[in-house]
Amino acid sequence: MNAKIKALSEQARRLSPEERIELIEDLLGSIEPVDPEIDRLWAEEARDRLAAFLSGEMTARTLQEIVQKYQKP
């Protein structure tokens, strides 16, 4: 890490967690711009999945169950 990046990183670490999240989102957006339509579709999918879970149409699994499913015997 060069000195300029290290100094910026140290400054960023002094920000509040909320400010750091905002900075990260801004930096990531400068690399790959956000597509509002994709964000809208993912938000809709999340709402649908939550509704299905709350209504009992979908069940939750633990991380351990998911990992075991994909581990080699």
SULVEN-V486945 format. One line per field, one symbol per residue. phi: phi as a letter, one per 40 degrees, with the letter a starting at -180 (. if undefined). psi: psi as a letter, one per 40 degrees, with the letter a starting at -180 (. if undefined). burial: 1 if it has 16 or more other C-alpha atoms within 10 Angstrom, else 0. Layout:
BEGIN
phi = ???
psi = ???
burial = ???
END
This chain:
BEGIN
phi = .cccccccccccccccdccccccccccccccbdccdccdccccccccccccccccgcbbcbcddccccdbccc
psi = hiddddddddddeeiidddddddddddddddhihhdddddddddddddddddddeediiiiidddddddeii.
burial = 0000000000000000000000000000000000000000000000000000000000000000000000000
END
